[in-house]
Amino acid sequence: MRVINRTSAALLTIAGVISVMRIANFHFYSVQSDDDMMDHESSQEGPALLTLFTTFKEVKIIGHHKFAQKLVLTNWPLFRPYVRPVLFLNYTNSKVARRARAAGWDVLRINRSNSAGTPYLKDMYMTAFQRYDSAFYGFANGDLLFDDGLLKTLEAVKRKANRLDNNIMITGRRTDVWVNLSDSRWTRDVFTVDKLQTVAIQNGSLIYAWAVDYFFFSKEGCSLNWSSLIDVVIGRPAYDTYLVAMARRQGVNVIDCTETLLAVHISQKGIETHGGLNSDSGFNAKLIGDFKHLDGYPTSASLATNVDFEGNIFVIRRHSIV
């Protein structure tokens, strides 16, 4: 796994009241602990770098998914106001919805789901496009954790937006970190922003290229015709590479940001929970039909991000600077 040099930072903790800290010239916000969280609406205003949205499973949640959800609830709001976190749920007055709002999320109701209860992907993008103002908009799986590489990468890509006609998709591969929740060493403190690089190096592995977990698009200027896309659902096989491949085929500048954007995925040792094990696992593949999914691997993108020895991030055309 390749890692980038990170600016050292003060320890970010989950406990305590809202406070501002600076890492790599960005402000980060710590959030209240679960015990102190109170229900309130997000007060974010103005355009952000990224409107970042996801959904959580709300029933029959297994242990490491609960653990991952709690981490994500506190991780994504750390990047406010540059990132606007949005959570789509069926039950917007639930305990998790109240905790999300208290942590700084917007909570919206899921518009449509398939017969198995899995949400449709396009609906989330259309809602985000209509409701929010930001440079980029994107879905990421609800068990991904980010560090400051997210903001650094977004800024680096944004600086090249004009040269790329603001026709951009940002994606990449995740790093799986395998946890054993019966081991007392695996606590939330292991996954603070400043420790993600270390835990990824020591306990993680870069996932295969055909599993993609985040998809960030520009809005104005993006050549992807959303109405032309098949109505796929999130978290089931084939939706990810289908989306990336369709973006490439419709002329979007797809950028593989694996080298500079660390996305840590929480997995439990000995427990298989991928989308292929669900009752609607074949939903997307059946709709999509015969399709060259290799075109949707991040490794197939002609553009990528890379970093120099001083930590500066560049967009490259694989072998040349854009």
Secondary structure, 3 states (H helix, E strand, C coil): CCCCCCCCCCCCCCCCCCEEEEECCEEEEECCCHHHCCCCCCCCCCCEEEEEEEECCCCCCCHHHHHHHHHHHHHHHHHCCCEEEEEEECCCCCHHHHHHHHHCCEEEECCCECCCCCEEHHHHHHHHHHHCCEEEEEEECCCEEECCHHHHHHHHHHHCCCCCCCCEEEECCCEEEEECCCCCCCCHHHHCHHHHHHHHHHHEEECCCCCCCEEEECCCCCCCCHHHCCCCECCCCCHHHHHHHHHHHCCCEEEECCCCCCEEEEEECCCCCCHHHCCCCCHHHHHHCCCCHHHHCHHHCCEEEEECCCCCEEEECCCCEC
